[in-house]
Amino acid sequence: MLQGVSRTQGNNAALKDGSIQPVGVELSFIEEPVLVRAFRAMVRELTYDICEMAITTYLCAREHGVRFTALPVFLVRGFHHGALQVLRDGPVRTVTDLEGTEVGVNRGYTVTTGVWGRGLLAAEHGLDLDAVTWRPSGDEHVVTYQRPGNVRPLSGDRPLLDRLLGGDLAAVVGADLDHPDVVPLLPDPDAAALRALRERGTWPINHLVVVRDDVLAERPWVAQSLYDAFTASKDQYVERLAAGTLVAPTVTDALHRLVMSETGSDPLPYGLDANRNVLEQLIDMALAQHILSETPALEALFADVT
């Protein structure tokens, strides 16, 4: 039996409830209410056979020799143009105003939302990321990762919101702060995200699925079986999404329907070829932010599935 962790959502629900099962694989899921704990356990101790994983954590972990390999199963995606927040009437009015300031980072510097949020500001607005001092509020999942010189963790447990309101930080990225005096730096982040989707195919990936290398070495066929099962579960969800037959649709479901209406296609494509463009965008961002030291070969990052 293989044990795994994956948060239940529309695209994996049929796999989680057992109505779709991977051929030749007995699979059980452990429920971890705080998913980042599973990320850490998998990266640091290889606790599970398979695990949902933040994609930049995976990229960083692979460069540091952690022995797991991803399936091209992209469970979670989202828009991140609104990830960077500032004071409504504060000193930061434009993206380049961030240069020379200190910006808080929710949790670790390598957290995926922060990587996308910073990378989009650099790619679309010319922000010099090395001219900003990034202040993470937590540590990194990959303990051997060495932060660049302009990344300095915060000390103490004072919340990011208090630090922003008090003027200690010029902005915060990845925290999704809810306060009347805090707004996204970009005035219409949803419109910007849709424009990036239309013009460059930027539909950011947040989470994928990893499998321990020893499992793949002992049973190489497991990768294809798991990929097929995850895909079948997702396809069932997308059919219901398109038909409007989901029971109690969520905010995430509404986002998927929006992307489907914009692209006219599957809002959650799996497989390497369908995602090569967006993966290359993210890898370029990770390189520019000193999370990766060299460009990995995409094919080497993923198990061989069709």
N, C-alpha and C positions, 0 to 999 in steps of 0.2 A: 504494500500500500504506500502511495505517495501522500505526503501531507503538504498543504499549501496554505497561503494567506492571500486573500483578495477581498476587498470590500465589495459587498453586494451592490450592484447597480444594474441598470437596464440591460446592458450588453453582456453581462456575465450571469444574470439571474437564472437562466435555464441550466447552466452548468452548475451553479451553486446549489440549486434545489434538486439536482439529480435527474431532471427530465431529459437532459442531454449528457451523455457520458463519453469520455475518451475511450476509443477502442483499445482493449487490452490493458487498460490502466485502471486500477482501483484508486480513486482519488477522494481524499477527505479534506475538508477545509477547517482551519482553526480560525475562530472569530477574534480578531484583535481590534478592539474599539478605537484605539489610537494607532492609526496606520503607520505613522513615522517610527513607532517602536519596532514594528516588524521590519521596516527598512534597516534600522540600526542593527537589529539582531541578525538579519541576513548578511549584511555587509561585514559585520565584525565577527560573527560566529558561525555563519552558514547554517542557521538554525532550522530552516525548512528545506524541503525538496524543491518546491517552487514558491515564488513569491512575487506579488505585485511590487513594483519598484519605481521610484522617481527616476526619470531618465537621466538627469545630470548626475545623480548619485551613481547610477550605473556606469556612465561614461568615466567618471572619476575613479570608481572602484576598479574597473577593468584596467585602467592605466596603472593602477597600484597593485595589480596582480591578484585581485580577488577571483576565486575560482568558480564563477558562474557565467552563464551565457544567456543572452536575451532571445526570446521568441519575438518575431515582428507582430506582436499583439499589443496594440496601443489602446489601453483601456480608458485612459482619461486624457481629454484635451480641453483647451480653454483659451479665451482671449486674455491678453495681459497688457494691453495698452493703458489700462487704468491702474496698473500695479504700483506706480509711484505716486505718492500722495504728499501734499504740502498744506501749509496753512492758507486758508481762504484769503486773508489779507496780509500774508507774510511777504518776506523779501524775495522769494523765488517766484518769478512770473513766467520765465521762459526756460526751456531745457538747458541752455548754456549757462543760465544763472547758477546751476548746480556746481559748476566747475569752481574748485577752491573751497567747497563746503564739506561738511560731514553729513552723511546720509545713513540713517539707520536701516538695518537689514533684518527682517523677521527670521529668526533662527539662524541657520548657517549661511555663509557666503555662497556655497554651492547649491543651495536650494533652488529647484527648477523655476519657480515663479519669479524669483529675483533675477535669475540668469536671463530669462525671456524679457522681463521688464527692462533691465538695463540694456540688453542687446538691441531691443527695438528702438530705444531712445538714441543709441549710437548709430544704428543703421538708417533711421529715418530723419533724425534731427541733428546729426553730427556731434553728439556729446562725446567729449574726450573722457572715457571711463577712467583712465589713469590719473586724471586731474581731480578726481573726487576721492575723498577718504570714506570708505565704506565701513560701517560699524555694526557687525553682526551681533545679535542678542544671544546667540547660542553657539555651540560647537558644531563641528562637521561630522557627518556620518562616517566618512572615511578618515580615520584618525591619523593616517600617515600623510595626508594631504598637507602641503605647506602653502599657506596663504601668501599672496604677494604683499609688498611693503605698504601699499595703500589700503590694506584691509586690517583694521584694528578692532578686535572684539570689545564690546562694551563690558564694563565691570558693574557689579551690583545687580539687583533685581528690579530696578525702577522700570516701569513699563515704557514701551516705545511711545505711546500716546503722550504720556507725561513729559517725556524728553522733547517731543516735537512741540507741544503746547508751551513748554517752558523756554523754547529757543535754543536748547542744546543741540538739536539736530535741525538741519534745513529741510529735510524731507525724510520719508520712510518708504521702503519698497517691500512689497509682498506681505503687508500686515493686514490689509483690508480693514482699516480703522473706521469705526462708526462714530462720528462726532460732527456736530453742525459746523464747526470751524475748520474741518479737514476736508479737502477736495482733491480729486485727481489733478495731477499737473497738466495733463492734456485735457482741454476743455470738453471734448466729445470723444471719449475713448472708444465707445462702441462703433461710431462711424469710422474712426481710424482703423479699428480692427477689421471691419468689413472691407474697407478699401485695400488693406494689405492682403486680405484673402483673395479679392478679385484680381489685384494687380500682380501679386507675387506668389500666390498660393500659400500664404502664411497662415496655417491652421495649427497652432502650437500643440505639440505633444507634451504631456506631463508625465504619464505613467505607462510603463510597459510591464512585461512579465519575464522573470528570469528563472532559470533552472540550474541547479547545482551541476558542475561539470562531471562529478563522479557518477551522478545519475545518468547523464547523457553518454558517458563512456561505457557504462554497464549495459544500457539499453538505448542505443542510438535512435531507435524508432519512436521512442517516447516523444521526441520533439514534434514529429509530424502528427502524432495522435493528439497531443495537447493542442497544437495549433488548429487542427481540424475541428476539435470540440469547441474551443473558444470562438472560432469563426462561425460555426453553426449557431451557437448561442447568440452571437452578435447579429447574424443575419435574421434570426427570428425577431429580435428586438427591432431592427430597422424596418422590417415588414410591418410590424404593428405601429411603429412610429409614423410611417408613411400613410398607413390606413387610418390613423387617428383613433386607434382602438386601445391605446394604453389606459390602464386604470389609474386614476389619480396621478397624472403626469407632473413631473417635478420641474424645477427651474433648469436643471441639466437637460431634461428632455426637450424643453422649449428651445434651449440653445442648439441642440442637435437638429431640431426642425428648422431653425433659422439657417443653419449652415446648409442643410439639404435644399432649402428653397433658393439659396444663393448659388450653389454649385450644380444643382440638378442631379446629384449623385449621392452615394453612400456617405454619410457624414462621419463615419468611423472606419475608414479603410484600413485593413490589415495588410501585411506583406511588405517586403522591402521596396519593390519597384514603385508602388503607389505612394510611398512616403519618402523617396530618396531626396526630393527637393527640400522638404521641411527638415529632414534630418541633417542635411548638409548646412542649412541655415543655422541650426542649433549648434552644430559642431564648430562652425566659424565663430559663433558667439562665445562658446566655451574657450576657444583658443584665445580670442581677444581679451577675455576676462581672466586669463592665466589659470583656468581650471584644468585645461589640458595643455600639455607641453608639446604635443605633436599630433598631426592629423591621423586618426585611425582609419583603416580600411573598413568601409561599411560592411562588406560581406563578412569580415572577420568578427564583427560585433554580434552577429546573429546566427542562430542555428540554421542549418540547411533544411528549409522547408519549401514546399511548392504551393 
